[in-house]
Amino acid sequence: MAKDKPDKEFTNFFNKPWCRGNHVGTIHGMPYASHPCWHNRNIKHPVYDKYGESSREAYTGFHVGERHRCLKLKGRLTVRYPLIEWGWTAKNSIEYLRKRGIPHLAYDKYGFDRLGCWFCPRQGETTLYIIYKNFPDKFQIMMEMEKDSPHGFRKGKTLEELVDIWESKPNHDLGEWK
């Protein structure tokens, strides 16, 4: 079965110049944190829209702490959130997988406590630190994106400022960033 390839890719969005408004001619750069998630809006929702007419149910893995993320969809599609229905947190899900001997490298080896796009500007300092320590090539790409984006990579501390903080305390415990 052939996979659907998205019509839009993030690099096209990032490098596309604004064609209206106050920023005409400048590239979009990183999405503003106040706007909806680019990936959700341009990749996930079109798939729901496309298959919503031919499917009756869709299952999404939001945990109980993510109730606010539940999608409001039109049409006949019923979206189910089993983890929310069961009252499960992300920790409950990870414990369930470990209990059944299903390891997850991202959680068990690297210490992530949630997963998403590695270059998401909304991730916290803990996740950014894990990427910085374990995936320097990816972190370097984010640093370049920060330089190329007209408004930086994210709100708050820049990636460069975070690196300065992390390098000033090279032996700190990861828990300090949670």
C-alpha positions in Angstrom: 0.0 0.0 0.0 1.5 3.4 -1.0 1.9 6.0 1.7 0.4 9.4 1.2 3.2 12.0 0.7 2.4 15.4 2.1 1.8 18.1 -0.4 3.7 20.5 1.9 7.1 20.1 3.5 8.4 22.2 6.4 11.4 23.5 4.4 9.1 24.9 1.8 7.1 26.7 4.5 10.3 28.0 6.2 11.8 29.5 3.1 8.6 30.8 1.5 8.4 34.6 1.5 5.3 36.3 2.9 3.1 37.6 0.1 0.9 39.9 2.2 0.9 41.8 5.5 3.8 43.6 7.3 6.4 41.0 6.4 6.0 40.9 2.6 9.2 39.5 1.0 10.8 38.1 4.2 10.8 34.3 4.6 8.4 32.8 7.1 11.1 31.2 9.2 10.1 29.2 12.3 6.4 29.3 13.0 5.4 31.8 15.8 4.6 30.0 19.0 1.2 31.6 19.2 0.1 30.1 16.0 -1.2 26.5 15.6 1.5 23.9 15.1 2.6 23.9 11.4 2.8 20.1 11.3 -0.7 19.6 12.8 -2.2 22.2 10.5 -0.5 21.1 7.2 0.2 17.4 7.7 -2.2 15.8 10.2 -5.4 17.7 9.6 -5.5 17.1 5.8 -5.2 13.4 6.5 -8.1 13.5 8.9 -10.1 15.5 6.4 -9.2 13.1 3.5 -10.1 9.9 5.4 -12.9 11.4 7.5 -15.4 10.7 4.8 -14.4 7.0 4.4 -13.7 6.0 8.0 -15.9 5.9 11.0 -13.3 6.2 13.8 -9.8 7.5 14.3 -7.7 6.9 17.3 -5.3 9.5 18.7 -2.7 8.9 21.4 -3.2 12.1 23.5 -2.8 11.4 27.2 -5.0 12.7 30.0 -2.9 15.8 30.4 -3.4 16.7 26.7 -7.2 17.0 26.7 -6.9 20.5 25.4 -5.3 19.1 22.2 -8.4 17.1 21.2 -9.3 17.8 17.6 -12.5 19.4 16.6 -13.3 17.7 13.3 -16.2 18.0 10.9 -18.0 15.2 9.2 -18.8 11.6 10.2 -15.5 10.7 11.7 -15.5 9.9 15.4 -12.1 10.6 17.0 -11.4 8.4 20.0 -8.7 9.2 22.6 -8.2 5.9 24.5 -5.5 7.2 26.9 -7.8 10.0 27.9 -10.8 7.6 28.2 -8.6 5.4 30.5 -7.3 8.4 32.5 -3.7 7.5 31.5 -0.8 9.9 31.7 2.3 9.7 29.5 4.0 8.0 32.5 1.3 5.3 32.6 1.9 4.6 28.9 5.6 4.2 29.3 5.2 2.0 32.3 2.8 -0.2 30.4 5.2 -0.6 27.6 8.1 -1.4 29.9 6.0 -3.9 31.9 5.4 -5.8 28.7 9.1 -5.7 27.6 8.6 -3.2 24.8 11.6 -0.8 25.2 11.6 2.6 23.7 15.1 4.0 23.0 14.0 7.6 23.1 12.6 7.2 26.7 14.9 4.5 28.1 18.3 5.5 26.7 18.1 9.3 26.1 15.6 10.4 28.8 12.9 12.0 26.7 9.6 12.3 28.6 7.6 13.0 25.4 8.1 12.8 21.7 7.4 15.1 18.8 9.2 16.8 16.0 12.9 17.2 16.9 13.0 20.8 15.5 9.8 22.0 17.2 10.2 25.5 18.6 7.6 24.7 21.4 9.8 22.0 23.1 11.1 22.7 26.6 14.7 23.2 27.7 15.0 19.6 28.9 14.2 18.2 25.5 16.5 20.7 23.8 19.3 19.7 26.2 18.8 16.0 25.4 19.0 16.8 21.7 22.1 19.0 22.3 23.9 16.2 24.2 22.8 13.2 22.1 22.1 14.6 18.6 24.6 17.4 18.0 24.0 17.3 14.2 20.2 18.0 14.8 21.0 20.7 17.3 23.3 22.3 14.8 20.5 22.4 12.2 18.3 24.1 14.8 21.0 26.6 15.5 21.2 27.4 11.7 17.4 27.6 11.6 17.5 30.1 14.4 20.0 32.3 12.5 18.0 32.1 9.3 14.6 32.7 10.8 13.6 36.4 10.8 12.3 36.0 14.4 14.6 33.3 15.8 13.9 29.7 16.7 11.6 30.1 19.7 10.3 32.5 22.4 12.4 32.8 25.5 16.1 32.0 25.6 17.9 31.6 22.3 19.6 28.3 21.6 22.9 30.0 21.8 22.0 31.3 25.3 21.0 27.8 26.3 24.3 26.4 25.1 26.2 29.0 27.1 24.2 28.0 30.2 24.7 24.3 29.7 28.4 24.7 29.0 28.9 26.8 32.1 27.6 23.8 34.2 29.0 20.8 32.3 28.3 18.3 35.0 24.8 19.2 36.0 22.0 16.6 36.4 19.4 16.4 33.7 16.7 16.8 36.3 17.8 20.4 36.8 16.2 21.2 33.4 12.8 19.6 34.1 
